[in-house]
Amino acid sequence: MSDQQPGGIRADGASALKGKTGFTRVVNAFFYSLAGLRAAFRDEAAFRQEVVLAALLLPLAFFMPVGGIGKALMIASVLLVLIVELLNSAVEVLADKVTTEKHELIKNAKDIGSAAVLVALINVPVVWMLALFG
C-alpha cells in the first residue's frame, strides 16, 4: 500500500488492520464483542460469579419500590461491575501475554484492575441502599 506509513498506520491515521467501515464495521464489532463475552464467561471465574449476581439483582431492581431514576441507578451499578470486570480481565490477559514472570509493574496493573472491581462492587450496595432508603 502506497499510503501506508511505518508501523501499519495509513496516511489518514487509521490502522491498516481496520479496513471495514460503516455498517460492516458495526456488525463485525458486535460479533467481536460477543466473542469477548464468551471468552470472559469461559475463562474468568470472577466474571461468571458477577453474571450470577447480575442475573439475581437486575430482575429484582424492577420490582423495588423506587422511581424510574432509582431503578436505572440500581441497574447501572450492577452493570458497572460487569464492565469493570471485563476491563480488568482484558488487562490481566494482556499482562500475562506480555510476561508470565513476576514483574512489579505487571503486579501493579493487575492490583489496580482488581481495586477497580472492588470499588464497583462496593458501589452496588451503596447505590441500592440510597435508592431504597434515601
N, C-alpha and C positions, 0 to 999 in steps of 0.2 A: 504494500500500500504506500503510495507516494505521500499521502497526507499524515502518515504515522510518525510520531516522534519517538525518541528513545524511551524505554520503559513501557511500551504498549499504549501510550496515550496518543490519541488522534489530535490533529491540529485544532479541532474545535473544543478540546479539553476533555472529551469523553474517552472512556476506556475502549480499546479496540475489542474487548470481550463483550461489550454492551451494544450489540448491533440491532437489537429489536427495539421498535418504537411503537407508540400508540397502543391500540387495543391488544396486540400480540404481546407487548411487554407486560401489560396488566395481567393477562391470562397466565403468562409464564411466572410472574411474581406470585400470583395466587397459588400455583402448584408448588413453587419453591417453598412458600410459607407452610403449606400442608405437609411437605416433606420435613420441614423443620419441626413442626408439632409432633409428627410421628417419631422422629429421632429423639426428641426430648422425652416423650412418653415412654419410648422403648428403653432408653439408656439412662435416664435420670430418675432415681427413686424419689428424690425430693419433689420433683415436678409431678410425679404420679400422686404423691400424698396431697399436694396442694390442689390437684384436679379433683380429688375426692372431697376435700374441704369446700372447694367451689361448687361442686355438684350438690352439696348439702346446703350451703349458705345462699346461693343465688336464688333458688326457688323460695327459700324461707323469707328472703328480703321482700318478695312480692306480697307476702301475707302479713307483714309487720304493720302496726297501726301508725304509720307515718305518711306524710305527704309525698308527692312525686319527687321533690328535690331530695328529701331524706332517703327515699328508696334508691335514687340514682347515685347518691354518695355511698350508700351501703354496697351497692353493686360495684361501683368503681373501685372501692377499697379492696374488694376481693379480686377483681380483675388485675389490679395493680400488682398484687402478689405474683400472679402468673406471669405478667410482663417482666417484672424484675427477675424472677427465677429463670425465664428464658434467656435474658441478657447475661445473667450470672453463669448459666450453663454454657453459653457461647464463649464467654471469656475463659472459662475453665478448659473447654475443648481446645481452644486456640492456644492457651498456655501449655497444655500437655503436648500439642503438636510441635511447639517451639522447642521444648525440652522436658524430659521427664526427670532430669536431675534436679536436686534441691537447689533453688536459687532464691535469694531474698526478695528480689523484685517480683518474681512469679508468685511467691508466697503472699506478698503484699497485695498483688492484684486479686488473687483468689479470696483473701481475707476481706478485702474491701467489697468485693461482689457479695460475699456471704453476709457482710454487715448490711448491705443494701436490702437483701432479702429479709433480714431480721427487722429492719425499720419498717418495711412494708407489712410484715406480719403483725408487728405491734400496732400499726395504724388501723388494722381491721377492727379489733375490739374498741379502740378509742372512737372511731367513726360510728360504729354501731351503737355504742353507749350514748354518744352525743345525739345521734338521730332519734334514739328511743326515749331518752330521759332528759334531753336538753342540756 
